[in-house]
Amino acid sequence: MKRLIVFLLAAGQWALLGDSTVVFNEVMYHPQTNEPAMEWVELYNQMAVDVDISNWTLEGDIYFKFAPGTVVKGRGFLVVSISPTNLNIPNVVGPFTNRLSNNGGTLELRNNNRRLMDRLKYGVGGDWPVGPDGSGFSLAKLDRNSASELAANWTVSEQRGGTPGQDNFPWYKTEIVNRLLDNTQRWRAELSGTDLGTEWSLPAYPDNGWASGNQISNGSFRDTETRTITTLFHTGLDASRNVIAPGNPDPHYKLIVAAQGPTNVQAPVIQNHSAWLANDGESSWIGPTNPGTVNVNFGRYDYQTTFDLTGFDPNSVQLTVRMAIDNTCSNVLLNGTPLGWSYSGFTAYSPPFTATNGFVAGTNTLVFQTVNEGTSANPAGFRALLSGISSVILTNLPLSPSVTTYYFRTTFVFTNDPGLTQLILRPQVVDGAVFYLNGVEAARVNMPAGPVTASTPALTNATPPGYVDSIILPAQSLVVGTNVLAVEVHRAAGNTSTNTALGLELVAQPIPPEVPALVFNETAPATNGPFWLEIMNRGSNSASLEGCVIYRDGTTNQRYTFPAGVTLEPGALLAVDEAALGFRPLDGDRLYLLSPGEAHLLDAVELKRSLKGRRPDGWGPWLFPSQPTPGQSNLFIINQDVVINEIMYRPRLVFPTNGAEPFVPPGQYIELYNRGTNVVDLTGWVIDGGVRFSFPAGQTIAPGGYLVIAQDAGYLSSNYPAANIIGNFSGKLSGGGELLILKDPNGNPANQVRYYDSGRWPEYADGGGSSLELVDPWADNSKGEAWAASDESGKSTWQTYSYRGVTTNMSFYPTQWNDFVFNLLSGGECLIDDISVIENPDGAAIQCIANGNFENGTTGWRLLGNHSHSRVEIDPENPGNHVLHLVATGPGEHMHNHVETTFSGGRTIAANQTYLISFRAKWLAGDNQLNTRLYFNRAFRTTRLPAPVLGGTPGGRNSRYSPNAGPTFDNLKHSPVTPAPTESVRVSISVADPQGVSACQLWYSVNSGAWSSVPMTPQPLAGEPFRYVGSVPPQPAGAVVQFYVRAVDGLGAASTYPKDGADSGALYVVQDGQARTDLGHNFRIIMTPANVALMHAPTNVMSNDRLPCTVVLNENRPYYDARIRLKASERGRNASARVSYHIKFPAEDPFMGVHPYMLLDRSGGLKYGRVYGQDEIVVKHIANRAGGIVSPYMDICWIIAPRSTETGSCLLYPRYEDVYIATQFPNGQDGNLWEYEL
C-alpha cells in the first residue's frame, strides 16, 4: 500500500528556519568607532562533530567564500571579519566584501550545494534590540543552540566589543558545567589530633610532610589506584588469553544447567554458525555442543564463570559485560542476585551492561541464564566479553577513634570569572566539618557556632555518609588559578566508632549577571516640542545613577553624565529634559544608557516622532501611551474587549470528482468577537503579523457580536451567507503557525495570538476539517490550552459502503495470516459498524468474520499501534446499538498500525476469489480516508467518508464554547534539571485566570507509582507576576519523576498543565551516572517505566503511536511533553543493538528552535562482522564535502536511552522532509510527499 501525504506547509514558515548545523551566533554590524574595519560576523557549530565548510558562502549584505579546508570544530566558533588583522583573535577569516547594514540587514549562509543553512534578518527596534546599532556592543544570540531568525533569541552583548570567538553567555541555560572536586580527589592529611590553630587553612601553609591519599571512609585514610581486574575472561580463551580451538573445553565457563547433555562441566568452545557473529582473536562462542550448526534441545542453558577480587576494593568495582546469544539471555546473576540484564541477538554484541555493586572480597560468581527458544531442536550458543576495573588499596592509615579532629587539604584550578560563578558544595561528612576556601571559612556541617579548636566536638553522631543537601559557598575568596580547599573533620562527643568519613563534590556553575535595574521607560516625541526622557529603577533595591551616561547616537554623537548624588528608589521614575541633557535628539536617533565608565549597556531606545513608553512600566515592550506622563507611571487606554476568537488557517484538502489534482480552497479566515458591553469602532484598526488587513472607516462590532475577516470574502460568504464577513486580507495564514496581532488606531496590540499546528495546540485544525476555536472568550488566548478544534461531527451522516474485490496473484503475497484489516490514512476519527466480509457472495456467500457489529465489544478484534486508542461505545444516534469509535493518531500501514480481525472458523483467504466487503461509517474529525483490505493488501479500497469542505463556526458561537475554561499556564520549569539524590526539585509555572487562582497543586509520581501532591505558592517575579512554585522532595538515584500542575480558578473551574495531566510528558530523572558530558551532545530521553515497558513490549514494538517523554539536551535543557516511538524495521525494533528512536517535539518548542522531528539511529553502521556502529556519519560528511550529492548533515550524540541497555553513541539528525527539502530546493516544500511502504 502506498500512502499519500499532502505536504502543503506554508513557505513562510520554512523560510524562517535554516538547519541546526553551523549558524549565526553574533554580529558586530555597527561598531562605535572605526566602523569600516571592525565589522564582523561570528558562526557557531551547533553540532558535536566538526563541519567542513569548504566553498560555503556568506551572502546577503556581504559576501565571503570559505577557502577549501575550512573546518568549524564541533561546538566551536569561527569569525568572519571585514579586516581580520584588526581583531587579533584566533579562528578569524576574511575579509568579506561590502558592508553590514546599520539599520537592519540580511545574512545568509549557504553550503557548497547552495543549500540555505542559516539566515539572519536582523532589525532595529520592534522585537529586535536597539543597543547593537552604534553603542559598541554586538548583536548576540542568547542561547547558542537556538534558531537565528527569531528576534527573541537575540540580545545585546554583555561586554563592549562583543565576544568574537567565545561563548556569548556561558551562564545561559547552564547548570553544573565545571566539576572542580569529587570523591576521586587526592588529599593531604594531618591525622595526629594536634591543634593546628588557624593558619593551617591558608594557601601558603606547608603540608608537604602530611600523609597523602584519595579515600577517607570507614575510619581509614587510604591511598588507592584503579587497576584492571585480571581474573575476568572472555569466552573461548585460555589462561594466557589465547583463543581455544573449537571442540576444547573453556576453563573459565561451566555449563551448569542444560536441556541437553551433561551439567557442571566446562562448556566446550564451538565453531560459530554462519549466521552468528564470527569467532575472532578476541573471543569465541561456547555452547552445549560443537559445532554451532548442530541442533540441540530447546530450553535452559546456564553458563557460570568466577573471578577473584583479592587485593581489590569490592566497593569500587565496575564490571562491564557485552554478550551475543542464540537465542536469549533472560537474566544474569551476580553472587546469586539477579541483575535484570537481558539480550537477544547473535549477529552483534549487546550494548554494554555495567554493574557497580553486589561484589564481595575474594571469589565472585556470574551466571548467565540463557534459553534456546522454539518448540524443537535448533542451534544454540553463547559468547561474552567481560572487563572490569577496581581500586587497589596501596596504603591504609586508620583514623584513631581517640582523636577528635583531623585536618585535610587539597587544591583545584579555576579559570573562569569568579564574579560570575556560583560554587556548590555537596559534602559527605561523619560527624561534622568546617570548610575553608583559600583560608576563609566557607561552610559548616553539623558543627556549633563560634570559634573551633581541635577539641571542639561535632553537634551529633552522624550516620555513615550520604550526601548532605547542596551548600552554596561564597565565591568572594575564589581566585583565578590554584585554589586551596581545607577541611577539618570533627567527631561528636562519645563517638568511638570507625565511621569517620569525608567526601565531597565541588562544582562551579556560571550565573547570569544581575539584570540592569535602571532602564528607559518613556520618551517624548522627537519633534519640535520640548524633549524629555524618563528613567525607571525597576529593581528591588535603590540604584545610583552617579556616573551613568546617556549617549546619543545620531547625526551628532553626544553624552550626558549623571552627577553625584542621583539615586532612584525601587519603582521610582526620573524625568530628564533636554536642558539637563544638553542636547536635543532627533527622529531616528538612538539613546544608550550606559553604566559608569561605559563598561555595560543598561538599555537603549530608538526615538520616533511619537510618544513611546513601556507597558508595563520598566519591563514591557515599547508601545504608544495615551498621553505623556514624565515622572509618573505610563498611561495607556487600550480597548481589549475585541479578541481573536476563531482561526481557520488550513481548510480541508478537496479531492475533485473529475480526477483533477486535489486543492485547498480559499477558505481561510480570522474571526473577532466583542466580549464587552459596548459597540467598538474598528476604524483605524489593523490585523498585522502573518497577514494584514486594515479595517474600513465606520466598521464596528456590536457587544457579543462577531466579525469575520476572510482570505476570500466572496467565497466564504457563499458558504456562510448569514455570517458578518469582510475582506480580503493580504497574505496567507501559515499551515505551521503564525503570529496574528490586532492593533488599535494608536498601533498598540489590543490582542495577539501566535498559533501552532500541534503540541499545546489542537491538531485537527491543521487540515483536518476543523478550525481553531477559543473555548472561553475571557481566557488568555495566547495559550494553546485555551483553544480547541471545532466539532464538525454534526455535519456528517452515517453512510453504507460496499464493494467487491478479487484476491488475485496469491503467489506474490504472504499467506500465513488470514485477516481483515482497516485503518485511516492519517490522524482522525470516525464511527464504524456492521462490518461484513463475505466470500463468494454470488455462491455460497460465507461470512468470514465475527462480531462485525461490535455488540460483544472488541472481542476478536485487535486495536494496534496508533489505532489502539479506538474503543467500542454506544451509538450516539441509537442508544441500543454499539459502534467502534475509530481513533487514529497517525497513518495506518500494513504491519501493525491498524485494526484487524482473523477470519472466523479457521477460514483462509482463498486465491482468485471474490469477496464482498461492506460496512457503515460516519466521519467525525481529521482524516476521512478509510482503507479496508484483506491481508496482505488484497481486495483493498480507500473510501473517502463524506466530510464538510469548510469547517468552523464563522460568525457564530464556537462549537467548543465554555463560559469558564479554567486557568491557563506558561513557562513551566524545574530546577535542578538533573538533580542529585539529595536535592529537592523546584517546579515553577505561571498560572492566570480572569477569575483569579484559588488553588494550585504540584502532582508527582515516582517510577510510575502512586501520585502525590504538594501545594504551590505564589512567588511572583518582575516580568512574571503570576508565578507559582512548589517542590518535589529528594528521590533516590535513577528515580524517574513525572509531574504536572493542577490549578483551580475563583469559580471552581480546574485545568492541568501539561494539558494531559497524569498522561503527559513532563519528567525528570535523578542523577544515574549515565551522562557523559565529556563526549558530544548528551541526549537524554525520559519516560515513565510503564511507558518504557509498553514501547518495548514485543507485541507493541511496531507501534507508531507516540508516547509522552521529556528530552533533556546536555543535562540542562528540557523539552517537555515530546512524543517518542521506536524507529527501525520489523527486524530491528526488538533487537537491542538496533533499537532507534523517532521523536516529535512540541511545535512551540522545536529541537534547537528548528526541527519538529529528530531521528536517533543506533544502527547506522557498516557492519564488518561486528557490533553496529555509527560509521554512516562518515559517508554523509564525505558526500557533503564533495558537493553535488543530496545529503543531510548528521551529528553524533551520547544517548541516555529509556533503557540503560540502549545507552551509548548514536546518530542524531532531522528527517529529509523537515527543513531539508525547503532549504535545498526552490519551493521544495510544495507538492505531494510520497512515502513507500516495504
Buried (B, 14 or more C-beta within 10 A) or exposed (E): BEBBEBBBBBBBBBBBBBBBBBBBBBBBBBBBEEBEBBBBBBBBBBBBBBBBBBBBBBBBBBEBBBEEEBBBBBBBBBBBBBBBEBBEBEBBBBBBEEBBBBEBBEBBBBBBBEBBBBBBBBBBBEEBBBBBBBBBBBBBBBBBBBBBBEEEBBBBBBBBBBBBBEBBBBBBBBBBBBEBBEEEBEBBBBBEBEBBEEEBBBBEBEBEEBBEBBBBBBBBBBBBEBEEBEBBBBBBBBEEEEBBEBEBBBEBBBBBBBBBBEEEEBBBBBBBBEEBBEBEEBBBBBBBBBBBBBBBBBBEBBBBBBBBBEEBBBBBBBBBBBBBBBBBBBBBBBEEEEBEBBBBBBBBBBBBBBBEEBBEEEEBEBBBBBBBBEEEBBBBBBBBBBBBBBBBBEEEBEBBBEBBBBBBBBBBEBEBBBEBBBBBBBBBBBBBBBBBBBBBBBBBBBBEEEEBEBEBBBBEBBEEBEBBEBBEBEBEBBBEEEBBBBBBBBBBEEBEBBBBBBBBBBBBBBBEEEEBBBBBBBBBBBBEEEBBBBBBBBBEEEBBBEBBBBBBBBEEEBBBBBEEEBBBEEEBBBBBEBEEBEBBBBEBBBBBBBBBEBEBBBBBBBBBEBBBBBBBBBBBEBBBBBEBBBBEBBEBEBBEBBBBBBBBBBBBBBBEEEEEEEEBBBBBBBBBBBBBEEEBBBEBBBBBBBBEBBBEEEBEBEEEBBBBBBBBBEBBBEBBEEBBBBBBBEBBBBBBBBEBBBBBBBEBBBBBBBBBBBBBBBBBBBBBBBBBBBBBBBBBBBBBBBBBBBBBBEBBEBEEBEBBBEBEEBEEBEEEBBBBBBBBBBBBBBBBBBBBBBBEBEEEEBBBBBBBBBEEEBEBBBBBBBBBBBBBEEBEEEEEBBBBBBBBBBBBBBBBBBBBBBBBEEBEBBBEBBBBBBBBBBBBBBBBBBBBBBBBBBBBEBBEBEBBEBBBBBBBEBBBBBEBBBBBBBEBBBBBBBBBBBBBBBBBBBBBBBBEBBBBBBBBBBBBBEEEEBEBEEEEEEEBEBBBBBBBEBBEEBBBBBBBBBBBBBEEBEBBBBBEBBBBBBBBBBBBEBBBBEEBBBBBBBBBBBBBBBBBEEEBBBBBBBBBBBBBBBBBBBBBBBBBBBBBEEEBBBBBBBBBBBBBBBBBBBBBBBBBBBBBBBBBBEBEEBBBBBEBBEEBBEBBBEEEEEBBBBBBBBBBBBBBBBBBBBBBBBBBBBBBBBBBEEEBBBEEBEEEEE
